[in-house]
Every structure is written in C-alpha cells, then in structure tokens.
Amino acid sequence: MRTKLLIILFTFFIFSAVSYSQSSYLQLSLFDDGNFSVTLDNTSLSQGNYAEFDNLPAGEHSLKVVRIGDDPNAEGSVIFDNKIKIPSGSDLYAVIDEYNAFTIYKKKKYGYNRLIPLGDFVQKCGDKNSGNNNSDKDQYSTNDECRYKVIKKDDFKDLKGSINNRNFESSNSAVVKTALDNNFITVDQLIELLRYFTFEDSKLEIAKYSYKKICDQKNFFKVYDSFDFETSVTELKNYISGK
C-alpha cells in the first residue's frame, strides 16, 4: 500500500512539473501602442496599452480585443475576436497589427529574460495604478535631458509602424538608422525598437548606432536586458567605452 502511495505521489509531481514547463506567457499590445481592453477565454482585463497572461496552457484560446478611443466613456471598437493558438513552453510577444490580425513578433523560452515595458506612458491592462494616463503630457518628455530634443510621440509611432510593415531586418535596420540620423530617442524607446528585431546581430548593430543619439545615456544599462547572450552585452559595453 505504501509503495502504491509513493508511486502515485511521484507521478503527481512529475505531471505537475511537466505541466508547468509547458505553460506559456503572452504579452499583447497594439501596433501603435493604443489603449485597449482584452478578454482571453474567461479572463477580462480593463484598458491599458499592454496586457500580460501567464501560465497559459498550450492549445487554442479565445481572444477578444477592443480598442479604446480618446473618450474613455465611449464604447470601444472590437478589432479582434477570434481563436489563437498558443505553443507550449514559450514567452510570446504579440501585437494586433494595422490589419487587425494577431501577429507574434517574438518567441522565447518560457521565463527567459522576460521583457516588461517600462516608462511613465505604460499602463498594464487591468492595473489601474500602473503608468500615467495624462493624455496632455508628452509621453516621452519625462526627464530634463530629453525634454526638448527627443523624437515627437507621433513621429515615433510612425517609425514603429514603418518597421512593422517590413519583413526583412536589413530594411528595418535602415529605417531605424535614418530616423536616428535626424532624431534623439530615449532608452525606453530604443528598447521598444529592439523588440522588432529577432537576430542578435541586428539588435547589437542598432544599439551601437543609437548610442550617440540617446538623450538619457545614464539609463543605457537598461538596454542590456534586450540581448540573449552575454557576449553581445560585453561587445556593446566595449563599444561604448571605446575599447
């Protein structure tokens, strides 16, 4: 009897461990960083500009996304209402694109170097205390060194939209470099741009190119979490220090 009990307990723990390893995480936003509310299966979250769902089982899920306009009291418009497929053991970063399609732009191993949006402009869906909803405040003018020279909010949205419309990283890299030639950006904005790139070399190239156009260089350490390999971080540090 005792042997059978031990076998049952062992089987339970193995099953639990396997189930956990197959869980997935989904981070969702709109292609233009607009506000939205979202329902995934039976979980509904109030408005924000990004949403998180953790410990998702692999398989098919129901997703409904409602864009929220400038008037929070007005009824939003449904931009996506369909089934999505979640693979196992993954961190997924997805957007509802300009064609109202669900698009996964980054897939990583579950829980590995998870990317969490930062900044005064960020509000997590379902969290009334996160971010800053003051629409009259320039979202990216949050410190003195960036207040007067950072790229304008609408221009930055246009830049991200242009990147999202291209399939090749070389083309996206050229677009970003052109924008950097004529504008300054914040560290948080650079981190957002790097999320559009899959290859480590591409991210490293953009990070190096952008350094002299970062208006809050004291925060540049935040960029290091955008890389998967420590060798990339070391190379970037050496580049910055002139080694």
C-alpha positions as CSV (number, residue, x, y, z in Angstrom):
1,M,0.0,0.0,0.0
2,R,2.8,2.4,0.9
3,T,4.6,1.6,-2.3
4,K,1.5,2.4,-4.3
5,L,1.1,5.7,-2.5
6,L,4.7,6.7,-3.2
7,I,4.2,5.9,-6.9
8,I,1.0,8.0,-7.0
9,L,2.8,10.9,-5.4
10,F,5.8,10.6,-7.7
11,T,3.5,10.5,-10.7
12,F,1.7,13.6,-9.5
13,F,4.9,15.6,-9.0
14,I,6.2,14.6,-12.4
15,F,2.9,15.5,-14.1
16,S,2.9,18.9,-12.3
17,A,6.5,19.7,-13.3
18,V,5.8,18.8,-17.0
19,S,2.6,20.8,-17.0
20,Y,4.4,23.8,-15.6
21,S,7.2,23.5,-18.1
22,Q,4.6,23.5,-20.9
23,S,2.9,26.7,-19.7
24,S,3.3,29.8,-21.8
25,Y,3.3,33.6,-21.3
26,L,1.6,36.1,-23.7
27,Q,2.3,39.8,-23.8
28,L,0.0,41.7,-26.1
29,S,-0.2,45.3,-27.4
30,L,-1.5,47.2,-30.4
31,F,0.9,48.1,-33.2
32,D,0.5,51.8,-32.4
33,D,0.6,51.4,-28.6
34,G,-3.0,52.5,-28.4
35,N,-5.2,51.7,-25.4
36,F,-7.4,48.6,-25.4
37,S,-9.3,46.2,-23.2
38,V,-9.0,42.4,-23.7
39,T,-10.7,39.2,-22.9
40,L,-8.8,35.9,-23.1
41,D,-11.1,32.9,-22.6
42,N,-12.9,33.8,-19.4
43,T,-10.4,36.5,-18.2
44,S,-11.2,40.1,-18.9
45,L,-8.8,43.0,-18.3
46,S,-9.7,46.7,-18.3
47,Q,-8.0,49.2,-20.5
48,G,-4.2,49.7,-20.8
49,N,-1.6,49.7,-23.6
50,Y,-0.3,46.3,-23.0
51,A,-1.6,43.1,-21.4
52,E,0.0,40.0,-19.8
53,F,-1.3,36.5,-19.4
54,D,0.9,33.9,-17.7
55,N,0.7,30.1,-17.1
56,L,-1.3,29.6,-20.3
57,P,-1.9,26.0,-21.3
58,A,-0.8,25.2,-24.9
59,G,-3.6,25.0,-27.4
60,E,-6.5,27.1,-28.7
61,H,-7.8,30.1,-26.9
62,S,-10.4,32.7,-27.5
63,L,-9.2,36.3,-27.7
64,K,-11.2,39.5,-28.0
65,V,-9.6,42.9,-28.2
66,V,-11.5,46.2,-28.0
67,R,-9.7,49.4,-28.9
68,I,-10.4,52.3,-26.6
69,G,-10.5,55.8,-28.1
70,D,-9.7,59.2,-26.6
71,D,-13.1,59.3,-24.8
72,P,-12.9,56.5,-22.1
73,N,-16.6,56.7,-21.6
74,A,-17.4,55.9,-25.2
75,E,-17.9,52.4,-26.4
76,G,-14.8,50.9,-27.9
77,S,-14.5,49.2,-31.2
78,V,-13.8,45.4,-31.5
79,I,-10.6,45.0,-33.6
80,F,-10.1,41.3,-33.0
81,D,-12.4,38.5,-31.9
82,N,-11.1,35.1,-32.9
83,K,-9.2,32.0,-31.8
84,I,-5.5,32.0,-31.3
85,K,-3.0,29.1,-30.9
86,I,-0.5,29.2,-28.0
87,P,2.5,26.9,-28.3
88,S,3.9,25.2,-25.2
89,G,6.8,26.4,-23.0
90,S,7.1,29.9,-24.6
91,D,7.1,33.6,-23.9
92,L,5.2,35.2,-26.7
93,Y,5.2,38.8,-27.6
94,A,2.4,39.8,-30.0
95,V,0.6,42.7,-31.5
96,I,-2.7,43.4,-33.1
97,D,-1.4,44.8,-36.3
98,E,-2.8,47.6,-38.6
99,Y,-4.8,44.9,-40.4
100,N,-6.4,43.8,-37.1
101,A,-4.5,40.5,-37.3
102,F,-2.9,38.7,-34.3
103,T,0.9,38.7,-35.0
104,I,3.6,37.1,-32.8
105,Y,6.8,39.1,-33.4
106,K,9.0,37.4,-30.8
107,K,9.0,33.9,-29.3
108,K,11.4,33.0,-26.5
109,K,11.9,30.1,-24.0
110,Y,9.3,30.4,-21.2
111,G,10.5,32.8,-18.4
112,Y,13.9,33.5,-20.1
113,N,14.9,37.2,-19.9
114,R,11.3,38.3,-19.9
115,L,10.8,41.8,-21.3
116,I,8.5,44.1,-19.3
117,P,7.5,47.5,-20.7
118,L,8.8,50.4,-18.6
119,G,8.1,54.2,-18.6
120,D,5.6,56.8,-17.5
121,F,3.5,56.1,-20.6
122,V,3.0,52.4,-19.8
123,Q,-0.3,51.1,-18.4
124,K,-0.9,47.4,-17.9
125,C,-4.4,46.2,-18.8
126,G,-6.3,45.5,-15.6
127,D,-3.9,47.6,-13.4
128,K,-5.3,51.0,-12.5
129,N,-2.2,52.0,-10.7
130,S,0.4,51.5,-13.4
131,G,1.6,54.1,-15.8
132,N,0.3,57.6,-16.3
133,N,-2.9,58.3,-18.2
134,N,-2.5,62.0,-18.5
135,S,-3.0,62.4,-22.3
136,D,-2.0,66.0,-22.1
137,K,1.5,65.1,-21.0
138,D,4.2,64.4,-23.6
139,Q,4.7,60.7,-23.0
140,Y,8.4,60.7,-23.7
141,S,9.4,64.0,-22.1
142,T,9.9,62.6,-18.6
143,N,13.3,64.0,-17.8
144,D,15.2,67.2,-18.3
145,E,17.8,65.9,-20.7
146,C,15.2,64.5,-23.1
147,R,12.5,67.2,-22.7
148,Y,13.3,69.3,-25.8
149,K,15.1,67.1,-28.2
150,V,13.5,63.6,-28.1
151,I,11.5,62.4,-31.2
152,K,7.9,63.5,-31.1
153,K,5.4,60.9,-29.9
154,D,3.5,60.8,-33.2
155,D,6.7,60.5,-35.2
156,F,7.9,57.6,-33.0
157,K,4.6,55.8,-33.6
158,D,5.0,56.3,-37.3
159,L,8.5,54.9,-37.1
160,K,7.3,51.7,-35.4
161,G,4.5,51.4,-37.9
162,S,7.0,51.6,-40.7
163,I,9.2,48.9,-39.2
164,N,6.2,46.7,-38.6
165,N,5.3,46.9,-42.3
166,R,8.6,45.4,-43.5
167,N,9.6,41.7,-43.4
168,F,13.4,42.0,-43.7
169,E,15.5,43.0,-40.8
170,S,18.0,44.7,-43.1
171,S,15.2,47.0,-44.3
172,N,14.1,47.7,-40.8
173,S,17.6,48.5,-39.7
174,A,18.0,51.0,-42.5
175,V,14.7,52.7,-41.5
176,V,15.8,53.0,-37.8
177,K,19.2,54.4,-38.8
178,T,17.6,57.0,-41.0
179,A,15.3,58.1,-38.1
180,L,18.3,58.2,-35.7
181,D,20.2,60.4,-38.1
182,N,17.6,63.1,-37.6
183,N,16.3,62.5,-34.1
184,F,17.2,61.7,-30.5
185,I,15.4,58.9,-28.6
186,T,15.2,57.7,-25.0
187,V,16.5,54.4,-23.7
188,D,12.9,53.2,-23.3
189,Q,12.2,54.0,-26.9
190,L,15.3,52.1,-28.0
191,I,14.2,49.1,-26.0
192,E,10.9,49.2,-27.8
193,L,12.6,49.4,-31.2
194,L,14.9,46.4,-30.4
195,R,11.8,44.2,-29.9
196,Y,11.1,44.4,-33.6
197,F,14.4,42.6,-34.3
198,T,14.9,38.9,-33.9
199,F,18.6,38.4,-34.7
200,E,21.2,39.3,-32.1
201,D,23.5,40.9,-34.6
202,S,20.8,43.2,-35.8
203,K,19.9,44.3,-32.3
204,L,23.6,44.9,-31.5
205,E,24.1,46.9,-34.6
206,I,21.1,49.2,-33.8
207,A,22.1,49.6,-30.2
208,K,25.7,50.7,-31.2
209,Y,24.4,53.1,-33.9
210,S,21.9,54.7,-31.5
211,Y,24.1,55.3,-28.5
212,K,25.2,58.8,-29.5
213,K,21.6,59.7,-30.2
214,I,20.3,58.6,-26.8
215,C,19.3,61.6,-24.7
216,D,19.4,59.8,-21.3
217,Q,22.6,57.9,-21.6
218,K,22.8,57.4,-17.9
219,N,20.0,54.8,-18.2
220,F,21.6,52.9,-21.1
221,F,22.2,49.9,-18.8
222,K,18.5,49.0,-19.3
223,V,19.3,48.1,-22.9
224,Y,21.4,45.1,-21.9
225,D,18.4,43.1,-21.0
226,S,17.3,43.2,-24.6
227,F,20.1,40.7,-25.6
228,D,20.0,37.0,-25.2
229,F,23.8,36.5,-25.0
230,E,26.3,37.9,-22.5
231,T,28.8,38.2,-25.3
232,S,26.6,40.8,-27.0
233,V,26.4,42.8,-23.8
234,T,30.1,42.7,-23.4
235,E,30.7,43.8,-27.0
236,L,28.2,46.7,-26.5
237,K,29.9,47.8,-23.3
238,N,33.3,47.7,-25.0
239,Y,32.0,49.8,-27.9
240,I,30.6,52.4,-25.6
241,S,33.8,52.6,-23.6
242,G,35.9,52.9,-26.8
243,K,37.7,49.6,-26.3
